[in-house]
């Protein structure tokens, strides 16, 4: 059919679209994590280093992370056109300013259920436009209001026209630091990132319908291993369980201790204490608690289950994941051993196995999801026994003071690193410093 790409030629086009989809989604998730960190910052000397570090992390997202997605999307459209695709390019977009293009992309109404190749490629085009606005405007402006200087565009960097360290503040900053404006630009970037994920996922689904299912499955497996995510995995996973979630574990323990001291009667499951980690994992997942807890006892039982889930992923699942990434199991919290899991031992006791690493990370995410569900229910039930104004005050206080560490929030982190774990890369990158 005229204007369509043949099945033989469509494979390479679909491959590019899949690579883009598997790059853009984790970059969107990364922006969500960074927004959470930004919400906890305030102007002042005590947060100056954290603001600078956040600027550097945002720089890595648009200069390294999402840049790969932008290039793959451009290649996807180029290959489609070279192989006969015809789709309606919106030339008006090229003349718009970045802010105008943002509004146009958000307001645009495309068919809710695309069915043709032309409609699929239009979605790819929309994804590319959204990614470029994020990369060339929203994130650089966010960084500008964080550190007082606008970082260069990717083109300027690659052409040698600009320095490449966005977190170094110029001696005479042209822009006043304004965290509210930085938040606004990051919010706009996340809006377009959500839109980009939606468009590219739909494009992949539609293009896949024009190909043999076995070829689609083969492409999916290939891109699972090859999609570029751009993160240092083992060290970041170490930070999740050794620093990030350790705070949560200690807080949960303190919560139960204070409740018992205050007269609470807890229905402690002593059988859990005797179970090995894998058996406890299965028991926690299979456990059936009241769907709608109403009493304090039921709420505290949820907190106990949350603590068990956190300790299993902290003491077993994530360390085992790292062990199969770098060939050496890192210490659990409290052990007196060296604490750098990215240093591979000369005589590694464990063979590197990315599939096993992925399996352990899957199990960690399962328990992290379970922990979030249980603790959210516990908070909701306990709140009913307090004055609403006091609950609101406590909520505001914890929004500002809860420690999430300098890595992304734990549940999102594990999902984010799951994507990274699917990438087949040289294991030498795991010896790098904390990103």
Residue pairs with C-beta under 8 A, 6 or more apart in sequence:
2 84
2 86
3 84
3 85
3 86
3 117
3 118
4 84
4 85
4 86
4 117
4 210
5 13
5 80
5 83
5 84
5 85
5 117
5 210
6 83
6 84
7 210
7 211
7 212
9 83
9 84
10 83
10 117
10 207
10 210
10 211
11 211
11 215
11 219
12 79
13 76
13 79
13 80
13 83
13 85
13 207
14 204
14 207
14 208
14 211
14 216
14 219
15 219
15 222
15 223
16 72
16 73
16 75
16 76
16 79
17 73
17 76
17 124
17 200
17 203
17 204
17 207
18 204
18 219
18 220
18 223
18 227
19 72
19 223
19 226
19 227
19 228
20 69
20 72
20 73
20 76
20 124
20 127
20 200
21 197
21 200
21 201
21 203
21 204
22 223
22 224
22 227
22 229
22 419
22 422
23 65
23 66
23 68
23 69
23 72
23 227
23 228
23 229
24 66
24 69
24 127
24 131
24 193
24 196
24 197
24 200
25 197
25 419
26 65
26 229
26 416
26 419
26 420
27 61
27 65
27 66
27 69
27 193
28 190
28 193
28 194
28 196
28 197
29 408
29 412
29 415
29 416
30 61
30 65
30 408
30 416
31 61
31 186
31 189
31 190
31 193
32 190
32 408
32 412
33 407
33 408
33 409
33 412
33 413
33 416
34 54
34 57
34 58
34 61
34 186
34 408
35 183
35 186
35 187
35 190
36 404
36 408
36 409
37 50
37 54
37 404
37 406
37 408
38 54
38 146
38 179
38 182
38 183
38 186
39 183
39 399
40 399
40 400
40 402
40 404
41 47
41 50
41 51
41 54
41 179
42 179
43 177
43 179
50 406
51 146
51 147
51 177
51 179
52 146
52 147
52 167
52 169
53 167
53 406
54 146
55 143
55 146
55 147
55 166
55 167
56 165
56 166
56 167
57 435
58 139
58 142
58 143
58 146
58 166
58 186
59 139
59 143
59 151
59 165
59 166
59 167
60 230
60 435
61 139
62 134
62 135
62 139
62 140
62 154
63 154
63 157
63 164
63 166
64 230
65 229
65 230
65 231
66 131
66 134
66 135
67 135
67 154
68 228
68 230
69 131
70 128
70 131
70 132
70 135
73 124
73 127
73 128
73 131
73 200
74 128
76 124
77 121
77 124
77 125
77 128
80 87
80 121
80 124
85 117
85 118
85 121
86 118
87 117
87 118
87 119
87 121
87 122
87 125
88 118
88 122
89 125
90 125
92 104
93 101
93 104
93 129
96 104
98 133
98 136
98 137
98 138
99 137
101 129
101 133
102 133
102 137
102 138
102 188
102 191
102 192
105 126
105 129
105 130
105 133
105 192
105 195
106 191
106 192
106 195
108 126
110 119
110 122
110 123
110 126
111 119
114 120
114 122
114 123
114 202
114 203
114 206
115 206
116 206
117 206
117 207
117 210
119 206
120 202
120 203
120 206
120 207
121 203
123 199
123 200
123 202
123 203
123 206
124 199
124 200
124 203
126 195
126 196
126 199
127 196
127 199
127 200
127 203
130 192
130 193
130 195
130 196
130 199
131 192
131 196
133 192
134 189
134 192
134 193
134 196
135 153
135 154
136 153
136 154
138 185
138 186
138 188
138 189
138 192
139 185
139 186
139 189
140 150
140 151
140 152
140 153
140 166
141 150
141 181
141 185
142 182
142 183
142 185
142 186
142 189
143 150
143 151
143 166
143 182
144 150
144 151
144 175
145 175
145 176
145 177
145 178
145 179
145 181
145 182
145 185
146 177
146 179
146 182
147 166
147 167
147 168
147 169
147 173
147 177
148 169
148 170
148 173
148 174
148 175
148 176
148 177
149 166
149 168
149 169
149 170
149 173
149 174
149 175
150 174
150 175
151 162
151 166
152 161
152 162
152 163
152 164
152 166
153 162
156 162
157 164
208 216
224 422
225 422
225 423
225 424
226 423
226 424
227 419
227 422
227 423
228 423
229 419
229 420
229 423
231 416
231 417
231 420
231 435
232 342
232 429
232 430
232 432
232 433
232 434
232 435
233 325
233 417
233 420
233 421
233 429
233 430
234 322
234 325
234 326
234 341
234 342
234 430
235 340
235 341
235 342
235 430
235 432
235 433
235 434
235 435
236 407
236 413
236 417
236 434
236 435
237 318
237 321
237 322
237 325
237 341
237 361
237 417
238 322
238 330
238 339
238 340
238 341
238 342
239 405
239 406
239 407
239 434
240 318
240 405
240 407
240 410
240 413
240 414
240 417
241 313
241 314
241 318
241 319
241 333
242 330
242 333
242 339
243 405
243 406
243 407
244 404
244 405
244 407
244 409
244 410
244 413
245 310
245 313
245 314
245 410
246 314
246 333
247 403
247 404
247 405
248 310
248 410
249 307
249 310
249 311
249 314
249 333
252 303
252 306
252 307
252 310
252 375
253 307
255 303
256 266
256 300
256 303
256 304
256 307
259 266
259 300
259 303
260 266
264 296
264 297
264 300
265 297
266 297
266 300
266 301
266 304
267 297
267 301
268 304
269 304
271 283
272 280
272 283
272 284
272 308
275 283
277 312
277 315
277 316
277 317
278 316
280 308
280 312
281 312
281 316
281 317
281 363
281 366
281 367
284 305
284 308
284 309
284 312
284 367
284 370
285 366
285 367
285 370
287 305
289 298
289 301
289 302
289 305
290 298
293 299
293 301
293 302
293 377
293 378
293 381
294 381
295 381
296 381
296 382
296 385
298 381
299 377
299 378
299 381
299 382
300 378
302 374
302 375
302 377
302 378
302 381
303 374
303 375
303 378
305 370
305 371
305 374
306 371
306 374
306 375
306 378
309 367
309 368
309 370
309 371
309 374
310 367
310 371
312 367
313 363
313 364
313 367
313 368
313 371
313 414
314 332
314 333
315 332
315 333
317 360
317 361
317 363
317 364
317 367
318 360
318 361
318 364
318 414
319 329
319 330
319 331
319 332
320 329
320 356
320 360
321 357
321 358
321 360
321 361
321 364
321 421
322 329
322 330
322 341
322 357
323 329
323 330
323 350
324 350
324 351
324 352
324 353
324 354
324 356
324 357
324 360
325 352
325 354
325 357
325 421
325 427
325 430
326 341
326 342
326 344
326 348
326 352
326 427
326 430
327 344
327 345
327 348
327 349
327 350
327 351
327 352
328 341
328 343
328 344
328 345
328 348
328 349
328 350
329 349
329 350
330 337
330 339
330 341
331 337
331 338
331 339
342 430
342 431
342 432
343 431
344 427
344 430
344 431
352 427
354 421
354 422
354 424
357 421
358 418
358 421
358 422
361 414
361 417
361 418
361 421
362 418
364 414
365 411
365 414
365 415
365 418
368 410
368 411
368 414
369 411
371 411
372 411
383 391
386 394
404 410
406 434
407 413
408 416
